[in-house]
Amino acid sequence: MFELMRKKVRLTVMSGVVLAAAFGMPDLSHAQVTAFKTAVAETASQDESIAEFYRSRGFEPFWTGSDDVQLARRAALIKALDAAGAHGLPAQRYDPSQILSDMQFAKSVREQGVLDVELTKVFLRFARDLQSGILDPRKAHSDIKRAAPVREASELLEQLATNEPNAFFRTLAPTSHEYRRLMREKMRLTNLVARGGWGDTVGGGKIEPGQSGARVVALRNRLIRMGYLPETSVAEYETSIVSAVQAFQLDHGLEADGVAGDATLKALNVSAEDRLKSVLVAMERERWLNQPEGWGQRHIKVNLTEFMARIYDDQKVTFETRAVVGARNADRRTPEFSDVMEFMVVNPSWYVPRSIVVKEYLPLLRSNPGAVGHLEITDSRGRKVNRGNGFSQYSAQSFPFAMRQPPGPRNALGLVKFMFPNKYNIYLHDTPAKSLFQREVRAYSHGCVRLNDPFDFAYALLAKQESDPVGVFQSHLRTGRETRVNLEAPVPVHLIYRTAFTQAKGRTQYRDDIYGRDAAVWSALERAGVALISGES
């Protein structure tokens, strides 16, 4: 840690000397100007967007000139790169100390021309990493179906050229409250990890109120180090420890019964290093959604790890409900993507996905044509098929029929579904299986998101366009007919996956990596050079 501090001091002194020096000379000869521009053209030719940028400015210097504008631009770049670690970025990809060394030793005009282009390359690499993320999300995990909003080089360079440089660099990172709070949590955990984390884990099985002894002391000490319990010498599982355990349980999505059972002890024993990894992954995920237009003034967010769906208006939660998401099987996990909700269907039919038809229902029908009698079997024209002919002659590849469950209270989709048409055939819907909402881990569906309070969800959506949203919805419901109800103002929907997320007030929340996606993202970040202890101040 002290070596990192000394390095920063050296870097600060060096940058003050190098950045203050003027690279460009006021009276260059024609040959020197030509040598500079030739070096710029040759170095920039490796990247067409950079080459076009320099061509548009006649191959004049952008960083290494002698005027105050370029001096300020260089200084702002070094300052921004020096703070890369605070954003969880791989600082060695930009290496400001190496850049300063290159500045110091770039004496000839040709060397300065090469340096000018190299500074542009470093700037673009850093700006894109900070603004849009280090990784391509689609390559990080196959279930992540979103593309990061990567800005064009010409746009980034034009914005830097026309704005005060320090102010411009401040606009690159996500400006959301969530990102800023994650940065604070990263700093807190980084300092904690450097001091040894949360100490010893708590071994053994369940610990209950009223018990005492070494394991209660270990539990007490762990809660103290985590900030859930003030310093105390109490050695019995009494009221103060019960309250601390309940607070911990609430922050980790567990039943707040005050008992340190298996699930609670598992969460308690997660290391500070692993929690820091979750925060770094969450920051990267936030960068993937760093759109200029934001999430949407009104939007819906479903955090798959939290099993919750929420409606937001002007960044405030106006409705929330428990959710059931896709099971952990590879073919049932709910993917991550964003789309726009356009309408709801009251009294929906369930058109059974082909994968479910051939994997789950066809084997039953082959042995018993009367199986799954609540479903209609239809041909390509939508006509009902006579089950009396049997289905034993069909395989998964040759089965020519579709299956449908008509509207009704026992329909797999319940009495309403919410549509944001997408190629993954994912939507939000009601369900007759209400008991699943009482469980802590709610990963049971075939991929769609089931809502605990679908009617209230519908009322909240319709309230923007109907003076009597309850009456309108119920009038459609009473008909028993399948009815489409359009949303006059379509609503963005974001299916996200955050094992670490913040609150406006209170501690950072943590959840299990139910699909293993964060582990995959962290591995990719680590390969890209992201480190737990990055040396930021």
Buried (B, 14 or more C-beta within 10 A) or exposed (E): EEEEEEEBEEBEEBBEEBBEEEBBEEEEEEEBBBBBBBBBBBBBEEBEBBBEBBEEEEBBBBBBBEEEEBBBBBBBBBBBBBBBBBBBBBBEBBBBBEBBEBBEEBEEBBBBBBBBBBBBBBBBBBBBBBBBBBBBBEEBBEBBBBEBBEBEBEEBBEBBBEEEBBEBBEEBBBEBEBBBBBBEBBBBBBEBBEEEBBEEEBEEEEBEBEBEEEBBBBBBBBBBBBBBBEEBEBEBBBEBBBBBBBBBBBBBBBBBBBBBBEBBBEBBBBEBBBBBBBBBBBBBBBBBBBBEEBBBEBBBBBBBBBBBBBBBBEEEEEBBBBBBBBBEEEEBBBBBBBBBBBBBBBBBBBBBBEBBBBEEBBEEBBEEBEBBEEBBBBEEEEEEBEBEEEBEEBEEEEBEBBBBBBBBEEBBBBBBBBBBEBEBEBBBBBBBEEEBBEEEBBBBBBBBBBBBBBBBBBBBBBBEEBEEBBEBBBEBBEEBEEBEBEBEEBBBBBBBBBBBBBEEEEBBBBBBBBBEBBBBBBEBBBEBEBBBBBBBE
